[in-house]
Structure formats: structure tokens, C-alpha cells
């Protein structure tokens, strides 16, 4: 997984702290806001929350990821861990990521677009309304954009 570590080693080792919040909305929709440099510890906490919800019976979870003020992934963190994906990936129906165009490719790789049952799409901030509409629609596919 060297390629994954090098790909996501784009953020500063130190610098802006990760700012992450998650909230549940109607249905199975969860909204995650991520700003600053994302670190593995924060990712692990987010995954633990999602795992807890899935284990409580939430199925077809839909995740809206807002990358606002996002500055990349922390260098030096171990980004090759896919245990969460292997165990819970099929319980996530859709992921809509909204962020600057420069993060599109890396975010889609990080979210394992094309490698999961649920569809993952990337939207720019100007497409935020379309992201939410797509996320709550009942259509399900396997493409990444």
C-alpha cells in the first residue's frame, strides 16, 4: 500500500488541526464536515461512529461528506487500513463528497469509489444541492464521478 500512503501524504505533518463533525439527519443520511488536514485518528473515530450505527441496525447508510476548508491528508499516517470497508462497506448505500475540484481524484480513491457496492460521487461546492438530491434519491448504481 505504498502508493496509497504516498497519494494521501499530501497534507502537512503539522499545521491546521482536523475539524470534523458528524450529524444524523432524517432517514439514513449522515452529514460529515471535514476541514483542515485529515488524520487517521479522526478517520478511525468517524468509522467507529458509522460502525456503531450499522451494528444498531442502520442499513443503506447515506453519507454526505463536505470538504470545507480541507487541506488534504496528514503525511506519515497509515492510510492503508481497509478493515472498516471490508466489514461495513456493503451497508453504505451512497456517498456524496462535496469539495474543491483539486481534491476530486484523491477523495474518490480514499472513499474506494468503484470498489464498493454503494455508489460514490464527487461534487463541487457549486453542485451542493445536486449532491444532496442525488444522495437521498432511491436510485443506486456503482459509478464514480
Buried (B, 14 or more C-beta within 10 A) or exposed (E): EEEBBEBBBBBEEEEEEBBBEBEEEEEBBBBBBBBBBBBBEBBEBBBEBBBEBBEEEBEBBBBBBBBEEBBBBBBEBEBEBEEBBEEBBBBBBBBBBBBEEEBBEBBBBBBBBEEBEBBBBBBBEEBBEBBBEBBBEEEEEEEBE
